[in-house]
Amino acid sequence: MKVIKFGGSSVASAEQLEKVKNIVLEDTSRKFVIVSAPGKRDKSDIKVTDLLIDLAAETLRDSDNASATFNKIIDRFRDTAEGLNMDLAIVEKLSKQLNRTITDDTYENTAYFTDAVKAFGEDANAQLIAAYFSEQGLDAVYMNPQDAGLYLSDNPGHARVLPESYQNLYKLRKQESVVVIPGFFGYTKTGKLVTFSRGGSDITGAIVANGVKADMYENFTDVSSIYVANPGVVSNPVPIEQLTYSEMRELSYAGFSVFHDEALQPAFIANIPVAIKNTNEPQAPGTLITRTRPKNHLPISGIASTSGFASVYIQKYMMNREVGFVRRVLSVLEKYNVSFEHIVSGIDDIDVIFKEDSLSKTEFEEMVIEIKAETAADAIEKRDNISLLMIVGEGMIENIGNTARATKALSEAGINLEMINQGSSEISVMFGIIEERENDAVRAIYNEFFNN
């Protein structure tokens, strides 16, 4: 039994949905289909989720633009239905559903309202796709996450799956039809709709795979493989045949947008292999993600980077002799609801790295004052516009000199290191660099390891 998930670009148009149908038909073990909201049809297009976010904001402020945005959203589904020669009654049904959502005045606050509007893209697409499958003679049913028993924590926009969901989902194994489930959202125990973070359809797919005890979780996107580096930065990068969960987790966190960085946990727990496949080239081998992988000749598995970070640099003479120093620093960050990404330390200083948008300028200034009061630090400084670049690979522990090669490549490219940190698992090394040199740094390291 396989659970199969299609990303936004795979379900963006009538042409793409024909491919989706053929992929489902060619393998009878593909019993559960998780779908995203329609993505971009071309570079100039707008994702339906982005339109829905606009609609939610416009509705809340009673903007005159809300009606036009509403029509754009429904037109996307109408264009797809017409392109597939479907009965357009499904479009009218979806239009009424969206109208009920934005006119419902029973939401507790704007966060729940926004989640309900955002989730319409996945929900509507799942209904349309199930209807299309049925019209094409495929035994398929739409299933709402609430009916499937997919219960989440009460955290709009950042919900987490509740353990009982897996037991509920296991009951779906009895379904004889192909089950089409919308990704990205679920329900609290009190019946409120809440979403995962953006890109959360990957998470839904992995949760369903775990729940039904699938033999494989196939994630279909618009690339034929995961590559060693971003193809938009490096020309014709080396494709990756197989990765471990840990390697993929590190690479996703550091900027590989192919797969949501939280989506592997449910599959990892149940030891379910994950295959990244291409909707436009389904016969391509893709990339397989498993708990372990065969050794290969490559010194590293991937190079990833992401921007939008800042750090608090704290210096105090004899810091290493003070018991609880880091705890006091982190307690202040916790007070300001800031989660740290990395901590780099010396004997007399530490750098705490966090998302730059976690704090406003005023909040940061207030936080610095509190850290100073808690620690009596000699100096505190904020560093902005930091990009994190990571080299990742299970085999790094057995290959001497990888870090030296990477730093040499960066030095020869004239790129200064703001910080460096090796994970305790020894499968990754993180470099902090200024944002404007991010792509140069990726190319320099790729050339060092793969063009030599």
N, C-alpha and C positions, 0 to 999 in steps of 0.2 A: 504494500500500500504506500502510495506517495501523496504528500501534500505539496501543492504547486502554487507558487505566488507570482503574480505579474505586477511589475512596476508601472509607474505612470506613463512612460513612453510606450509601453507594450499594450496599453489599453486606451490610447489617445484618439483613435479614429476607427472608422468602419474597416478600413484596410487592415489595421492591426488586430482588430477583434476576429477577423477571419483567420488570421494566423494563430491566435489564441485557441480558437475552436479546433483547428487542425492538430495543434499540439496536444490538446486534451484527448482528441479522438485516436491519435496514433498509439496511445499507451493506456490500456484499460485499468492499469493500477493507479492512475492519477484520479483519485476519488474526491479530493478536497481542493477547491480552487479559491485562493485568497486574492482579492483584487484591490488595487490602489484607485485613487481618483484619476481621471484623465489628465495626462501630462501635456507637454508641448508637442504639437504636430510639426512644428518647425522652429527655428531659432527666434523668430519674431513673435511666436505665439505666447499665450499666458496660461499657466497651469490653472486648472479649475480650483484647486485649493487656494491659490492666491486670490482668485476672484471671490471665493467664499469669505476669505478673511476681510477683503475690502467690503463685501456686502454686510458682514457683521458690524464692522466699524461704522459704515454709513447708516445702517439701521439704528444703531445706538444713538447717533447724533442727529437722527432725522434728516439726513441729507437728501437733496433732490436727485443725487446720482444713484440712489439705491435701486430705483426701478430699472434703469439702464443696465446696471450690473446684474440684477436678477435675470433680465432677458438674455444677457450674454451667456450666463450659466446654463439656462434651459436650452438655448440655441445649440450649445455644444452637444448636449444629449440628443437633441432633435437631428442635428447633422449626422450623427453616428447612426441613429435609428433609420433615417432615410437612406443612408448609404448602404445599409444592410437589408433594405426593403422590408423593414419590420412594421408591425401594426403600431401606429403612432399613439394608440391609447396609453402605452407605457409612459410616453413623454408627458401626456396630460396628467397622469397619476403622479409623476415626479414633480411636476410644477405645483400641484396642489400640496404635496408634502413639504416642499420648500417654503411655500407661502404660510403654511401652518406653523412651521418652525420659527420664521422671523416675526410672526404676529402673536406668538405665544407669550403671554405676560406673566407666566407662573414661575419663571426661573428665579432662583434665589439671588443670583448676582450675575454680573456681566461675564464672568469666567465660564459659567455653565452655559450661558447663551452662546458665547463664541464657540465653545466646543461643539455644541449641537449643530451650529451652522457649518463649521469646518468639516464635520463628519459626514455631511450630506454628500460630498463628492464620492466617497467610497461606497456609501450606502446606496446611492442612486445607481452607481456603475454596476454594483453587484446585482441589483434588481434587473437592470437592462441586460446584462450579460446572461443571467439565468433565463430571462425571457427569450433572448436570441438563441441560446442553446436549445431550448424547448421547441422553438419554431423550426429549428433545423433538424428536429427529430432526435436530439440527444436527451436522454432522461436526466434532467437537471432540476434542482430546486434552489431557491434563494433561502438563506437562513440568517436572520438577524442575530448579532452576538448575544443579545439578551435571551433569545430562545435557545441558543447553544449553551447558555450557562457561563458565558465569559464574563466573570466578575472582576472588577478592578478596584484599586484603592481610590478614595475620594480626594483625588488631587488633579483638578482640571488642567489639561495640558501636559501633565507629567505623571500620569497614572501608572500604577504597577499592578501586575496580575496577582490575584489572590489564589492561594494554593488550591482551594476547592474547585477552581475552574478546571483543573486537569481531570478531576474525577467526572465532572459534568461533561466535558468534551469526549471522554472515553466512550460514552454512551452513543456517540454519533457513528461509531464503527458499524452499527447495525443498519445504517442508511444504505439502501441499494442504489439510490440515485447519486449522480455527481452533485456535490454540495458546494454552492457558491457562497462564500462568506466575505463581507466587507472587512478590510483591514483597518487599522489605525484607532479603533475605538471599542469600548465595551461599556458596561454599566456597573454602578455601585450597587451594594446590597439593597439600597433604598430606591433603586430605579432611576438614578440620575445618569445621563450619558456623560462620559468623560473620555478624553483621548490620551494616547501616548504622546511623547514628544514628536516633532515633525519627522516624517519618514518612518513612522511607527507601524506601517503595514508589514514591514519585515518582521517586526516583533510578533504581530498577530500570527503570521505564518509559522514562526518557530513554536509559539505556544500551542497552536492547533496540532502541529507535528508531534510535539511532546504528548499532548492530551490523547490523541488517537493512536499513539505508539506506532507512528509511521516508520517505514523502513528507509525512507529518503525524504528530505525536504529540498525541493527544486525551486530556486529563486531565479525567475526569468527577468532579464533586463535588456539593455540595448547594446551590450558589449559581449564579445565572444569569449572573453576570459578576463580574469583580474590580471593586471600587468604589474611588473616590478615597480614602475613609476607611472605617474599621471601622463597619459598620452597627449594631453593638452600642453604639457610642459616639455616632455622628452619625445623626440621623434622615433616612432616604431620601437617602443620598449619591449623587452622580453616578456612573453606571457608566462603566467605561473600555472603549472599543472595541478599542484596540490599544496595545501597549506594546513597547518594545525589551527584549532580553535584559538589558541593563544596568539599565534602570529596574526590571524585575521582580526582579532580583537584589538591588538596593538595598532595595526595598520588602519582600521576603521576609525579608531579614536583619533589618530594623527592625521586624518584627512582623506582616506580612501572612501569616496562617497558611494561606491557600488553597494555597500551593505551597511545597515544601521549598526552602530557599535554595541548596542544593547541586545541585538537580536539573536546573538549566538548562545546566550545563557540557557534558554529552555532546551535548545538542541544539544548543547554540551552536557546538561544534566542527564538527559536521556540517551546520550551517545548516538545521536542520529546524524548520519552524514548529510552535509549540505552541499548541493551542487549549484554553482552560479552558471547560468546558461543564457543564450541569446535568443530572444523571440524571433529575430530576423534571420537567424542562422541556427535553428534548433539542433541540427546534426553535429555542430561543432562540439568538441569534447568539453569545453568550458574549464572551470576550476573546481576541484573537489576540496571540501574542508572537513577534516576528520580530527580525532583526538591525537593520533600520531601519524607520521608520514614517512615514506622511505627517504633515506639520505640521498642527497644529490651533490653535484659538484659545485653548486653555487655557494659562495661565502655568506651571502645575505639573501633573504627572501623578498624584501621590498623596501622601498624608500617612500616615505609619506611626509607631508607637511601641512600645517594649518596655521592660520593667523588669528589675530584677535585676542592676544594674551597681554597681560601686564604682570608686574611683580612688585612685591614689597621687599626691598633690600634692607636688612636690619643688622647693624654692627654694634658689638659690645665687647670690650676687652675682657678676657677671661670668661667668655660666655660658656665655654664647655664645662666649666666647674659649677655652673648654677643648675641645680636640680629643678626640673619643671619649667625651664625657660621656654622651650618650644610649646609646651602645653598652654602657657599663659598667652603666647602669641595666637595660637589657634583658638583659644577661648574668645578672644576679641573678634576674630574672623567669624566665628560661629554666631556671635551676637549680631553681626551685620549680615547674616545669612549668606556668607561667602564660602564656597567650597574650594579647597585648594586642588590644583592639578599636579604640582610637583613641589618638593622642597629640596633645595640644593644647599648643602651646609659646609662650613669650614669650622675651624676651632673657635673663631671669634665672630662669625657672621653666618647669616642664613638668607636665602632668597626664597620667598614663598610666591609661587606662580598661580595665577587665577585668571578667569575669563575677564577681559577688560570691561565688558558691559555689566559686570556684577555690581559695580558701584558707580554712583555719580561722582563728580569732582568734589562736591561738598561732603558726601558720605565718606569719601576716601580721606579727606582732610580730618574729619572727625575721628575716623578709625586710627589714623596715625597718632593723634593726640592720646587716644586710649592705649595704644600699644606702648607708646613712650611712658605713660604713667604706670602701666603694668610691669614693664621690664627695665625701666631706667636705661634704655638703650643710648649708646653714644651717638648714633646716627641712624636715620630712617629715610629711605629714598624710594620713590615710585619710578619704575621704568615702564614706559609705554611702547606700543607698536612692536610687540615681540611675536615672532613666528617660531613655532616649535617644529623641528625637523627630526624625524626618527628613522634610523636604520634598524630593521627587524629581521630576525632569523633564528630558528631553533639551533642551527649549526654554528652560531657565533661563538658559543662557549668552547667549541673544539677548534676554532680557527684563530690563531694568534695574529694580532696586528690589525684587526678590522678598524678599531677606533683610531689607530695611528694613521691608517690609510685615509680615513674619512677626514680627519683634521688636516692632514697634508693637502688633500684635494681642496678643501675650503680655503686654506692658507694661500695656495697657489692661485686661487680665483679672487684673492683679495677680500675675502669675507671674514669679518671679525666675529669671534664667538663671544656671546654675552654670558653663556653658561653651558655646562655640559653635565649630563647625569646618566648613569647606567643603571637600568632596572636590576633589582636584586635577583630576578630570575635569569639574568644574563642573556635574554633573547632580544633585548632592545637597548639602543643608546639614543638619548635625546640631546639635541643641540638647540640652544636658544640663539636666534639671530634676528637682526632687524628685518622688518617686514619687506622692505623694498628690495632685499637681496634674496628673498625666498626661492624664487624660480631658478635664479642663478646657482643657488646652493644645491638644489635638487639635481640640476644638470651636471654640476661638478662632481657630485658623489656618484651619480649614475655612470658617468664617463670613467671614473676611477675603477669601479667594480665590474662594469659590463662591456665597456669599449676597449679595455686593455687586454 
